[in-house]
Amino acid sequence: MVFKPPMFNDKEPTIEVENPPVAELETRVADALATNFGVDATDVTVVANGADITLTGTVLNAGEIERATEVAAAVTGVSSVRNLIRSGGFLH
């Protein structure tokens, strides 16, 4: 077996950005939701588009939906929160 180093168009591949800022912001918002006692974020998904956050998924009640918006908006770097979370009305 002959080993060849990985190449892309005759150039070695490089990593331009290991952890892009969007992924870092998504992680920080998801962590804030996961550690907040007012929201069961088990079924909540966080997506960042620049500094704008979109929340989707389900929570137990309307109070958790409102609290999720508050928690996400409080994270440094977030400029707006679009909350599409629905109330599932059931226990996990």
C-alpha positions in Angstrom: 0.0 0.0 0.0 1.3 3.4 -0.9 0.5 6.3 1.4 -0.3 9.6 -0.3 -0.8 12.8 1.7 -4.3 14.3 1.3 -4.4 16.9 -1.5 -7.1 19.2 -3.0 -6.3 20.6 -6.5 -2.6 19.8 -5.9 -2.7 21.7 -2.6 -2.8 20.4 0.9 -6.2 21.1 2.5 -6.3 23.7 5.2 -8.8 24.5 7.9 -9.8 28.1 7.5 -11.9 28.4 10.7 -12.0 25.6 13.2 -15.0 26.8 15.1 -16.9 29.5 13.1 -18.5 32.2 15.2 -22.0 31.1 14.3 -21.4 27.6 15.8 -19.9 29.2 18.9 -23.0 31.4 19.3 -25.4 28.5 18.8 -23.4 26.5 21.4 -23.6 29.3 23.9 -27.3 29.8 23.4 -28.0 26.0 23.6 -25.8 25.8 26.8 -27.7 28.8 28.4 -31.1 27.1 27.6 -29.9 23.7 28.9 -28.7 25.1 32.2 -31.7 27.4 32.8 -34.2 25.9 35.3 -37.2 27.6 33.7 -36.9 25.8 30.4 -36.7 22.1 29.6 -34.7 22.5 26.3 -34.5 18.8 25.6 -36.4 19.2 22.4 -35.3 22.7 21.4 -33.0 23.4 18.5 -30.9 26.5 18.2 -29.8 27.9 14.8 -27.8 31.1 14.3 -27.7 33.2 11.2 -25.1 35.7 12.0 -26.2 37.2 15.4 -29.9 36.3 14.8 -31.1 33.2 16.6 -34.0 30.9 15.6 -35.4 28.5 18.2 -37.5 25.6 17.2 -38.9 22.5 18.9 -41.3 21.8 21.7 -41.5 22.6 25.4 -44.1 21.8 28.1 -46.0 25.1 28.3 -46.3 28.7 27.0 -44.3 30.0 30.0 -41.3 28.0 28.9 -41.6 29.4 25.4 -41.4 33.0 26.8 -38.6 32.0 29.1 -36.6 30.5 26.2 -36.8 33.8 24.3 -35.5 35.7 27.4 -32.7 33.3 28.0 -31.5 33.3 24.4 -31.7 37.1 24.1 -29.6 37.5 27.2 -26.6 35.6 25.6 -23.8 38.0 24.6 -23.6 38.3 20.8 -27.3 37.7 20.1 -29.0 40.6 18.3 -32.5 39.0 17.8 -34.4 35.9 18.7 -37.1 34.3 16.5 -39.0 31.9 18.6 -40.8 29.1 16.7 -41.0 26.8 19.7 -44.4 25.1 20.3 -46.0 24.0 23.4 -46.2 20.2 23.4 -48.4 19.9 26.5 -46.8 16.6 27.5 -44.1 15.4 29.8 -40.9 13.9 28.4 
